[in-house]
Amino acid sequence: MAALPTEPGDEGYFVREVEKRDGGCLRVKQCSRGDVGCVVWDAAIVLSKYLETEQFCDPAAGINTWADKTVVELGAGTGVVGLMAATLGAHVIVTDLEDLQPLLETNIQDNAALVSSGSVKAKVLKWGEDVAEFLPPPDFLLMADCIYYEQSLEPLVMTLRSLAGPQTCIICCYEQRTMGHNPEVEKRFFELLLRHFESEAIPLEKQDPEYSSPDIHVLHLHLRP
Ligand SMILES: C[S@@+](CC[C@H](N)C(=O)[O-])C[C@H]1O[C@@H](n2cnc3c(N)ncnc32)[C@H](O)[C@@H]1O
């Protein structure tokens, strides 16, 4: 496992701040060198801020969908989405490949003060591999910017099928890209996915007014009956 420097000023790190509606601020370290999971992608910001929208969290109306819910995040990268859910009261497992575990651990530690009634831990989950330790199915599966290379599509859909139960809501956020193989990869993903899941697109008006974009899509997915 790669060792990471642990101090914020260390060379190779830069910090992304995500302000929360309750006045708190997530501070998520990213690495200036490394694979795609080392940085916060725009879809992760859109999804993080979506989790805070009024349909999920409305303190004035006594609504907090996340309180005590179980959440697994796939391809978590820096962990910002799962961390946001944990600060809102969910019990979260952020997952990614082995290489990303030190960064996930660092970000969990650095934001621990924002997590009170919820919890968050990091674990390895490679798509297509055994998911027994993540069962029973969580209430929510979260994924941001996980649709991007052909070889991962079947294993990813397999993991979604293995982890999701009839009550599980998968919230999938992805940036629609027009370059290179991206359109084909996306098309193939949805072909595979929609054999097993029903999809509801969340309109921009229901997303965070500032952190949303016409080319970043939020979907709710449920297993077909
Ligand atoms: C584009 S990054 C997105 C990271 C983060 N969700 C975000 O939006 O900032 C894709 C993530 O998927 C993870 N990933 C890619 N292939 C994977 C696989 N086969 N199993 C598990 N995770 C994988 C990568 O390590 C990376 O963290």
The ligand as a Tripos MOL2 file, in Angstrom:
@<TRIPOS>MOLECULE
LIG
   27    29     1     0     0
SMALL
NO_CHARGES

@<TRIPOS>ATOM
      1 C1        -13.2490    8.9480  -12.0530 C.3       1 LIG1
      2 S1        -12.8710    8.3210  -10.4640 S.3       1 LIG1
      3 C2        -14.1940    8.9890   -9.4830 C.3       1 LIG1
      4 C3        -13.8120    9.1110   -8.0370 C.3       1 LIG1
      5 C4        -14.8730    9.7840   -7.1610 C.3       1 LIG1
      6 N1        -16.0900    8.9900   -7.1370 N.3       1 LIG1
      7 C5        -15.1710   11.1720   -7.6530 C.2       1 LIG1
      8 O1        -16.1510   11.3370   -8.4180 O.co2     1 LIG1
      9 O2        -14.4290   12.0890   -7.3270 O.co2     1 LIG1
     10 C6        -13.3590    6.6000  -10.6030 C.3       1 LIG1
     11 C7        -13.1020    5.7940   -9.3370 C.3       1 LIG1
     12 O3        -13.4680    4.4240   -9.5790 O.3       1 LIG1
     13 C8        -12.4880    3.5820   -9.0210 C.3       1 LIG1
     14 N2        -12.4690    2.3160   -9.7580 N.ar      1 LIG1
     15 C9        -12.1200    2.1330  -11.0630 C.ar      1 LIG1
     16 N3        -12.1880    0.8400  -11.3950 N.ar      1 LIG1
     17 C10       -12.6060    0.1950  -10.2690 C.ar      1 LIG1
     18 C11       -12.8610   -1.1710   -9.9860 C.ar      1 LIG1
     19 N4        -12.6920   -2.1160  -10.9200 N.pl3     1 LIG1
     20 N5        -13.2890   -1.4980   -8.7470 N.ar      1 LIG1
     21 C12       -13.4480   -0.5280   -7.8040 C.ar      1 LIG1
     22 N6        -13.2120    0.7870   -8.0110 N.ar      1 LIG1
     23 C13       -12.7840    1.1360   -9.2260 C.ar      1 LIG1
     24 C14       -11.1890    4.3620   -9.2180 C.3       1 LIG1
     25 O4        -10.1720    3.9170   -8.3650 O.3       1 LIG1
     26 C15       -11.6320    5.7900   -8.9300 C.3       1 LIG1
     27 O5        -11.5230    6.1180   -7.5760 O.3       1 LIG1
@<TRIPOS>BOND
     1     1     2 1
     2     2     3 1
     3     2    10 1
     4     3     4 1
     5     4     5 1
     6     5     6 1
     7     5     7 1
     8     7     8 2
     9     7     9 1
    10    10    11 1
    11    11    12 1
    12    11    26 1
    13    12    13 1
    14    13    14 1
    15    13    24 1
    16    14    15 ar
    17    14    23 ar
    18    15    16 ar
    19    16    17 ar
    20    17    18 ar
    21    17    23 ar
    22    18    19 1
    23    18    20 ar
    24    20    21 ar
    25    21    22 ar
    26    22    23 ar
    27    24    25 1
    28    24    26 1
    29    26    27 1
@<TRIPOS>SUBSTRUCTURE
     1 LIG1         1 GROUP 0 **** ****
